[in-house]
Amino acid sequence: MNSLLLFIGGLGGWEIFLILAVIMLFFGAKKIPQMAKGLGQGIKEYKAAIRDVEKDLKET
């Protein structure tokens, strides 16, 4: 995660704008909210699984 933040931190405003514009061209405005929703659900499930594993480890 830290390497991702360092990568994003090195980008300027124009670079981020250009990347977002290319994503919009490839996927279209209607598809992006669906992709973001799926990504959010995946992250939510991942965090729940981590909590369950940590809980199991603490109990044993």
Stockholm file with secondary structure:
# STOCKHOLM 1.0

chainA/1-60         MNSLLLFIGGLGGWEIFLILAVIMLFFGAKKIPQMAKGLGQGIKEYKAAIRDVEKDLKET
#=GR chainA/1-60 SS CHHHHHHHHTCCHHHHHHHHHHHHHHHCTTHHHHHHHHHHHHHHHHHHHHHHHHHHHHHC
#=GC SS_cons        CHHHHHHHHTCCHHHHHHHHHHHHHHHCTTHHHHHHHHHHHHHHHHHHHHHHHHHHHHHC
//
